Amino acid sequence: MRSATLRQLRVFASAAAHLSFARAAAELHLTAPAVSLQVAELERHAGTPLFERLGRRVYLTPAGETMRRATTAILDQLRGLEDDLAAHRGVEGGTLNVGVISAGDYFFPTLLNAFCANHEGVNVALSVCNRDELLRRLDRNLVDLGIMSLPPADGDFRASEFATNPHVIIAPPGHPLAASRRIPMSSLGREPFIAREQGSLTRGVMDEVLKRARIRPRIVIEAASNETLKQAVSAGFGVAFMSAHAIALEVEAKRLVVLDVVDFPIRRRWYCVHRRGKRLPPVASAFEQFLREGGDEAILRLVPASMKRFWRVGKGAGTA
C-alpha cells in the first residue's frame, strides 16, 4: 500500500460511499472509466479485490470494508489538517467550501460575490446538488456549510436561518387558470404536474403541501433540473410547484405565470447548515455570519419588482 496515492483513496472513498462507480464519477467530475482505473490500481496495491459485482449491484468485499474504514480515517485527518492550517491563515486566503441545493443557485453566486468583495483572497469551492446529496456531503465532511430550505431534523447538524424562500404554482401564460383569482387548492387536483425528482427539496415541500391539502397530484413528468421543469411548463405539459427564486426572470419576461392559488405562496426559510461539533474554518464562520446579518436583504435586492410581493408576508400568505 506504500505506493497508493491520495487520489486513489479519494476515488475509492467516493465509490465505497455510493456503491456506484457512476455516482462517484459524477461527484468527482471524472468519467466512469477513470474511476474504474483508479480503483483497479488501488486493488493492485492492496493485492486483493475491494469490490465485487452481484448482478447489477456493487458491494464491498471484506477487504474493501477494511479499506473503507482506514480511508475514511485518513481523509478525515487530512481535512482536519486543512482546517488547522486554514485557521492560521484566517479569513483572507482561506477556502470557503460550501454546497447549495439547486433552487439556490439562482441567487447564491451573488451572495458569494458580495462576501468575497469584502474579503480579498478568499477561494470558493461550490457544489450544487439536491438536498439528499448535500446532506451526504455534509455528513462525510466534504463541504463545511450547506445551504438548504429544509434542515435535517436530527441532532447531528446545526442550522441558522437567514432568508425567505417562497414557493408558488407556475403555468404557461395561456393556461385556463392564468387570469383567475383566489383559485381553490382543490383545483390543483385536476391539473397535470411536472415535478422535481424524489430527494430534491422542492419535491419534498410539494409533497408535504399537497398531502396536507389531501391532493394526490397527477405527475406526468419528473425532471431532475429546474431548467427542464420550466421548459416543460412553458411547453404546456402542465403546472409545477417551484421556488420563486427559480422562476423570477421567466415571470418577468412573461414566459411563465404564477397562479393565484389560495394559501400561496408557501414561505419556507433558507438555512445555513453544518455538522454539530465541527470546528468551522474562519472563512466559513465569517460567511455564516454574513448570511445571518444581511442575506435576506441581499437576496431581495435581486428580485424583480413584479415578484417582490411573494417575499412579503401579509394577510392570507401561505406558510409551511
C-alpha positions, 0 to 999 in steps of 0.5 A, spaced: 500 500 500 506 504 500 505 506 493 497 508 493 496 515 492 491 520 495 487 520 489 486 513 489 483 513 496 479 519 494 476 515 488 475 509 492 472 513 498 467 516 493 465 509 490 465 505 497 460 511 499 455 510 493 456 503 491 456 506 484 462 507 480 457 512 476 455 516 482 462 517 484 464 519 477 459 524 477 461 527 484 468 527 482 467 530 475 471 524 472 468 519 467 466 512 469 472 509 466 477 513 470 474 511 476 474 504 474 482 505 473 483 508 479 480 503 483 483 497 479 490 500 481 488 501 488 486 493 488 493 492 485 496 495 491 492 492 496 493 485 492 486 483 493 479 485 490 475 491 494 469 490 490 465 485 487 459 485 482 452 481 484 448 482 478 447 489 477 449 491 484 456 493 487 458 491 494 464 491 498 468 485 499 471 484 506 477 487 504 474 493 501 470 494 508 477 494 511 479 499 506 473 503 507 474 504 514 482 506 514 480 511 508 475 514 511 480 515 517 485 518 513 481 523 509 478 525 515 485 527 518 487 530 512 481 535 512 482 536 519 489 538 517 486 543 512 482 546 517 488 547 522 492 550 517 486 554 514 485 557 521 492 560 521 491 563 515 484 566 517 479 569 513 483 572 507 486 566 503 482 561 506 477 556 502 470 557 503 467 550 501 460 550 501 454 546 497 447 549 495 441 545 493 439 547 486 433 552 487 439 556 490 443 557 485 439 562 482 441 567 487 447 564 491 453 566 486 451 573 488 451 572 495 458 569 494 460 575 490 458 580 495 462 576 501 468 575 497 468 583 495 469 584 502 474 579 503 480 579 498 483 572 497 478 568 499 477 561 494 470 558 493 469 551 492 461 550 490 457 544 489 450 544 487 446 538 488 439 536 491 438 536 498 439 528 499 446 529 496 448 535 500 446 532 506 451 526 504 456 531 503 455 534 509 455 528 513 462 525 510 465 532 511 466 534 504 463 541 504 463 545 511 456 549 510 450 547 506 445 551 504 438 548 504 430 550 505 429 544 509 434 542 515 435 535 517 431 534 523 436 530 527 441 532 532 447 531 528 447 538 524 446 545 526 442 550 522 441 558 522 436 561 518 437 567 514 432 568 508 425 567 505 424 562 500 417 562 497 414 557 493 408 558 488 404 554 482 407 556 475 403 555 468 404 557 461 401 564 460 395 561 456 393 556 461 385 556 463 387 558 470 392 564 468 387 570 469 383 567 475 383 569 482 383 566 489 383 559 485 381 553 490 387 548 492 382 543 490 383 545 483 390 543 483 387 536 483 385 536 476 391 539 473 397 535 470 404 536 474 411 536 472 415 535 478 422 535 481 425 528 482 424 524 489 430 527 494 430 534 491 427 539 496 422 542 492 419 535 491 419 534 498 415 541 500 410 539 494 409 533 497 408 535 504 403 541 501 399 537 497 398 531 502 396 536 507 391 539 502 389 531 501 391 532 493 394 526 490 397 530 484 397 527 477 405 527 475 406 526 468 413 528 468 419 528 473 425 532 471 431 532 475 433 540 473 429 546 474 431 548 467 427 542 464 421 543 469 420 550 466 421 548 459 416 543 460 411 548 463 412 553 458 411 547 453 404 546 456 405 539 459 402 542 465 403 546 472 409 545 477 410 547 484 417 551 484 421 556 488 420 563 486 427 564 486 427 559 480 422 562 476 423 570 477 426 572 470 421 567 466 415 571 470 418 577 468 419 576 461 412 573 461 414 566 459 411 563 465 405 565 470 404 564 477 397 562 479 393 565 484 392 559 488 389 560 495 394 559 501 400 561 496 405 562 496 408 557 501 414 561 505 419 556 507 426 559 510 433 558 507 438 555 512 445 555 513 447 548 515 453 544 518 455 538 522 454 539 530 461 539 533 465 541 527 470 546 528 468 551 522 474 554 518 474 562 519 472 563 512 466 559 513 464 562 520 465 569 517 460 567 511 455 564 516 455 570 519 454 574 513 448 570 511 445 571 518 446 579 518 444 581 511 442 575 506 435 576 506 436 583 504 441 581 499 437 576 496 431 581 495 435 586 492 435 581 486 428 580 485 424 583 480 419 588 482 413 584 479 415 578 484 417 582 490 410 581 493 411 573 494 417 575 499 412 579 503 408 576 508 401 579 509 394 577 510 392 570 507 400 568 505 401 561 505 406 558 510 409 551 511 
